[in-house]
Amino acid sequence: QVQLQQWGAGLLKPSETLSLDCAVYDGSFSGHSWTWIRQTPGKGLECIGEINPSGSPNYNPSLKSRLTISLDTSKNQFSLRLSSVTAADTGVYYCARGGGRLPTGTSWYYLYYVNIWAIGTTVTVSS
Amino acid sequence: EIVMTQSPATLSVSPGERATLSCRASQSVSSNLAWYQQKPGQAPRLLIFGASTRATGIPARFSGSGSATEFTLTISSLQSEDFALYYCQQYDVWPRTFGRGTKVEIK
């Protein structure tokens, strides 16, 4: 049974950097995409960014200038860094796993629905 | 970005009755549409992907249909554990986007 375990600071001051990490246990790391999703009162569920082992990360355009998502395949971990946070970044942050991939001859077609979610980290930005 | 619109916002249903939830995309997403269930204090759970394929372990009373811009989630006979929030998500293009949800409550 695949499990995702995430950790990171839950209370930040404005202008600080949000740092979250997510470890993958008992599952294939290379065969899936990996996603960060947040849930806020203002915007509901929002895909922050995603990454798969085959290519570059995708960042939500509204966060792109502040966001870094990376993979560490040696540790089966992926991470989120969001700089210059404000109160609007307050919410629950989830790391999550995509649905797998299908061969397309010379490459892979990744399935980006989310089939495994971590329990989430509540992040509060307050002075 | 693709806007996902769910209706109704709240659905009041008696146990044992059928619930029909709608989701509309602002442009075609083919069949790249997923449905999730969320209960208070929990992460969402995948119910349906590919518009109509049930995820592992999801009861047969949950079914999905539709394509392009119009999608439906049907719960054929509501059980007590089905009263929750339901979200649709398109994963056809980046950024993947969710609807605002439909709350299924006990009538």
Contacts between the chains, C-beta under 8 A, distances in Angstrom:
chain1	res1	chain2	res2	distance
A	35	B	96	7.8
A	44	B	87	7.9
A	44	B	98	6.2
A	44	B	100	5.2
A	44	B	101	6.7
A	45	B	44	7.2
A	45	B	87	6.1
A	45	B	89	7.5
A	45	B	98	4.0
A	46	B	98	7.3
A	47	B	94	7.9
A	47	B	95	5.2
A	47	B	96	4.4
A	47	B	97	7.1
A	47	B	98	7.8
A	50	B	94	7.3
A	50	B	96	7.5
A	58	B	94	4.6
A	58	B	95	7.3
A	60	B	95	5.0
A	61	B	1	7.6
A	61	B	95	7.0
A	94	B	43	5.7
A	99	B	49	6.1
A	111	B	49	7.4
A	111	B	91	7.5
A	112	B	32	7.8
A	112	B	91	3.9
A	112	B	96	5.8
A	113	B	32	7.7
A	113	B	34	3.9
A	113	B	46	6.6
A	113	B	49	4.3
A	113	B	50	8.0
A	113	B	89	6.8
A	113	B	91	4.9
A	114	B	34	7.3
A	114	B	36	7.6
A	114	B	44	7.6
A	114	B	46	6.3
A	114	B	89	7.6
A	115	B	46	4.8
A	115	B	49	7.4
A	115	B	55	6.2
A	117	B	43	3.8
A	117	B	44	6.1
A	117	B	45	7.4
A	118	B	43	6.8
A	119	B	42	7.9
A	119	B	43	5.9
A	120	B	43	5.5
